[in-house]
Amino acid sequence: MCSHYYDWEGQIHEIENQKSEFEQVIKKIEDNGMRAITFAYKQTEVKKLVEDGLCLLAIVGVKYHCHEGMKSAVKDLKNAGRSIKLVSKDKQSTLRAMAGELGISCPVSTETEHPVSMV
């Protein structure tokens, strides 16, 4: 995990005092149907990367876009009376955004995290 981050002015800081803010940014990205990807680095002489002491460089959101062919196929299946289920390892918020883009209705769920989500 990251122990430091760079601010807008290029100054390095310990991440502990901003950790909850970064978590909120990631949650907002996920709530908007995107996958959060972080970029970090660590200078080391060791060839094996250890996932601690990294310095956070950026957090970006990657949006899932459905191909028109997928949207059309879902529409055709729904018109034929078929029930559509979307299965993914993505978080519920990301999965709901994908389903919305495909025109698949989502039941309301009280589950917050699940290894495999179905809507």
Buried (B, 14 or more C-beta within 10 A) or exposed (E): EBBBBEEEEEEEEEBEEBEEEBEEBBEEBBBEBBBBEBEBEBEEEEEEEEEEEBBBEEBEBEEBEBEEEBEEEBEEEBEEEEEBEBEBEBBBBBBBBBBBBBBBEBEEEEEEEEEEBEB
